[in-house]
């Protein structure tokens, strides 16, 4: 991913998250990106002051300077806004940030774990999707890849399924577009429709 946005320095964020300054239990770049995506496309708004501490694993981050702190926070928020923009653009615009292995293969499991961490913040609100007969198929690859036991009690996941989704990173952007559109349609259906007034005779 290119840092085309002047407010985003992905390389600096990645370096910071891997450094000794960041909390031991903080998210790393790929699961952070999945987490932000889950926050953005979820059914209800989660306030920043609630989800930002989750990134740090509950501990306070340390910074070498005010400038470094501003760069890191600005990049996190800049990436959040990039995801918002991509979701409002045409399908296929969104590009997740995946780890790349030494052999060049993309590692998608961490991203899925981060996404499910976001779902967990508003687990009940996600039920219309998780319980929908057809639409739940949109999130199933993420449940399988994320391996979150809180979401995968209903059936046993085969190793073949895990390998299938792990070897097809393009499945995640497709799922994200579908989930975003599901919630968009669902929210439209929840809006009250004005009753048509009867004409007086």
Buried (B, 14 or more C-beta within 10 A) or exposed (E): EEBEBEEBBBEBBBBBBEEEBBBEEBBBBBBBBBBBBBBBBBBEEBEEEEBBBBBBEEEEBEBEEEEBBEBBBBBBBBBBBBBBEBBEEEBEEBEBBBBEEEEEEBEBBBBBBBBBBBBBBBEEBBEBBBEBEEBBEBBBBBBBBBBBEEBBEEEEBEEEBBEEBBEEBEBBBBBBBBBBBBBEEBEEEEEEEEEEEEEEE
